[in-house]
Amino acid sequence: MVEDNAQAPFALENNKFTGTVGHIGVFSLNVHKHIQCGEGGVVVTDDHQYSLAIMGAVYHGELAGLRAGLNLRMTEPTAAIAVAQLAKGPRNVASRIELGEELTDMVRDIPWIIPPRADAGCKHVYYMWAARVINGKRNLFVGLLNLAGIPMEMGYSKPLNLIFDQTQHCGVAETVDHVEMMTFWVCGYDPPKRQRNKMREIIKRAADEAS
Ligand SMILES: Cc1ncc(COP(=O)(O)O)c(C=O)c1O
C-alpha cells in the first residue's frame, strides 16, 4: 500500500504516524503544506526492495546500483530548507491543530453541522478543516460566510470518479462534495485572536439565518 500522506505529517492513525501505516508513505513539501521548502517531497519505506526502486528514481539509478533510472533529486539548498522546516514541523502543526479545534468549537452548537473528529489513538493535523452541512443549505451558509469575509469553501477538489470516468457515479462522495462539505484551508490562513473572535460571531449570525 502506498499512502498519500502529502497533507498530514505528524498525524496519527491508531497510534501510528500516518505515512508509516502502509508499505510506502509519501509526504509533500510544496509551498502550501505544513512543512515546506518550496517544492519537493519525501518518500519513506521500511522495505529494502521498495527503497531500491525509489532510489532508482531519485538519482538516475546510481544509488540503487542500477544502470538507468530517473532524476528526481532535490537540490541541496532546497533540502537544507526542508531540514530546517522539519525541526519547526511540530510547532507548525500544533498551531494548526489549535485553529482546527477552534473552528470545531465555533460550530459546536449548530445541530446541522457535523465537524471533523479524531477517534481515540488518532490525531488530525488539519491541513484543511472539513465539516458536513446536513440541512441542505450549505451553499447559502457558506455564501453568507464569504460575504462577511470568511474564506470558507464549498467542497474540496472534484471527486476522482468524475475526472476519470463521468459515467461511473459514487453517490456518497458526490453528495458530500456537491451538497454537504465545507472546507477551511487551515494551512493557508492563520487568523489572530481578534479575527477568530469575529469569525465566531459571523458564523453564529450566518447559522441563525440559514437555520
Ligand atoms: C493529498 C495530496 N496528494 C498529493 C499532492 C501532490 O504533492 P506535490 O505538489 O508535492 O507533488 C498534494 C498536493 O497538494 C496533495 O494535497
The ligand as a Gaussian input file, in Angstrom:
#p B3LYP/6-31G(d) Opt

LIG

0 1
 C       -3.359000      14.801000      -0.987000
 C       -2.257000      15.280000      -1.895000
 N       -1.567000      14.377000      -2.603000
 C       -0.566000      14.768000      -3.418000
 C       -0.219000      16.085000      -3.582000
 C        0.885000      16.447000      -4.511000
 O        2.008000      16.930000      -3.838000
 P        3.148000      17.714000      -4.641000
 O        2.564000      19.023000      -5.072000
 O        4.273000      17.886000      -3.670000
 O        3.505000      16.840000      -5.814000
 C       -0.917000      17.057000      -2.885000
 C       -0.575000      18.485000      -3.066000
 O       -1.363000      19.379000      -2.981000
 C       -1.961000      16.646000      -2.007000
 O       -2.629000      17.541000      -1.265000

